[in-house]
């Protein structure tokens, strides 16, 4: 009992249960099983010793009594049998005693307890073994079960994703992810079911085929209603990875019609799409600032990983719970994971241009070894200066914060070899500039001839993000022609925030909204967001007279969201507006990047 309690205390304090989503490092996983089993073995040995001691006097009494019976003293019982052990008898003695031996043997065939044995001696010793071995074993197994299944729920940490130096060599995150393919419970392939595409369009979460956006796309990206002219950016809206993720979620519902389906985060950063998944009886798991609980998942359920990925710790937890995993992670995000994995293998510290709290970056650093997340050029310049000139270590750690770096990060020892990676939705130009800065820094410190030994870089900038930003920059070349810009996309969408940032940088009047619900037609009021996060309400945002409006949208925004926003704009300008007549257009050719 003492050792069981000590084991339970150790299990509860040193690591969390994985039944509700906690993730154990390899060493902890071994401890999780070996500690309770050690208790079981110790209990068994202790019980065996107790039985030997306790049954000693009883055995002696039986032996003494058996010498007074007709049974010869050499009839030593072996287990249940009363058959004597005659191996020690000389031939003459054996021959003389043959009748008695035969009688004893016949009696044993008829009854398990021989004549002359003390009543109940053998069963009592047997049941002593059963009870004294079985109870401690059951008690230890109960402790094992409590340790695995019954502890207080401990969610998966979203930020404490680094492994320590001892564990780092033992666990290969990329290898683990590949191993999921062998479980039979993992899929990351698009089935391309036509009915899913049709259902997405019907629900307004896919590409438009007959609406205003489709008509502009197949024309010259312009459309006029009354005295309002709208111009759509040449690259806008749903990217290939996002469209693929949503379609895979729809296919999951069709493939597993009777299963509970849990999306481990918003499938994409768009409220319209996520609300539609809720209507399809899928749940979206809640995430706090620091943790996520998988307590509601059970064996046979389906877990859908979002387009921006999930940490390897979450994948471990889901695999341990034996759920079906549908991995919709964008291949461009997976490319970043491969980059930081290669940097880890080469013992380089990964410098990730991104936001440490963004779900994609959380997933990315879980595949890295040593890492530091830099948000912008200012933080990159601080890093470059420290590499070249040194500085105060404590100040460095405080400047970036513990959330932005791997556990035990030491800037004095971990910045001689670095590699660059990025959150795919960051500004392309800033990522490129940070890369050039770091390359120049390492060249200056170690010399051009040694650059390849100290600096690694792969092109991990997402084409879709780049194209939408380039299209916005192109519109800014004629910014004076627009009376205002509309930026449509989720308020928690990083790539959309950068489109708004481009407008603000060029001093263009712009309004970033996540849906048409932010517009009040009757009062001509709009609730919009600035790139730095402030929500602002603007009245009379649509002026009288002729109006030219530029429109773009983030990579997580379906065409229908743009159409709904423009419908309200036209309604403000003309209360009699009845909507845009549908027109069959050429189908959208889904891009491959």
Secondary structure, 3 states (H helix, E strand, C coil): CHHHHHHHHHHHHHCCCCCCCCCCCHHHHHHHHHHHHHHHHHHHHHHHHHHHHHHHHHHHHHHHHHCCCCCCCCCCCECCECCCCCCCCCHHHHHHCHHHHHHHHHHHHHCCCCCCCCCCHHHHHHHHHHHHHHHHHHHHHHHHHHHHHHCCCCCEECCCCCCCHHHHCCCCHHHHHHHHHHHCCEECCCCCCHHHHHHHHHHCCCCCCCCHHHHHHCCCCEEEECCEEEEECCCCCCCHHHHHHHHHHHHHHHHCCCCCEEECCCCCCCHHHHHHHHHCCEEECCECCCEECCCCCCCCCEEEECCCCCCHHHHHHHHHCCCEEEECCCHHHHHHHHHHHHHHHCCCEEEEECCCCCHHHHHHHHCCCCEEEECCHHHHHHHHHHHHHCCCHHHHHHHHCHHHECCCCCCCCCCCCEEEEECCCCCHHHHHHHHHHHHHHHHHHHCHHHHHHHEEECCCCCHHHHHHHHHHHHHHCCHHHCCEEEEECCCCCHHHHHHHHHHHHCCCCEEEECCHHHEECCCCEEEEECCCCCEEEEECCCCCCCEEEEEEECCCCCHHHHHHHHHHHHHHHCCCCCCCCCCCCCCCCCCCC
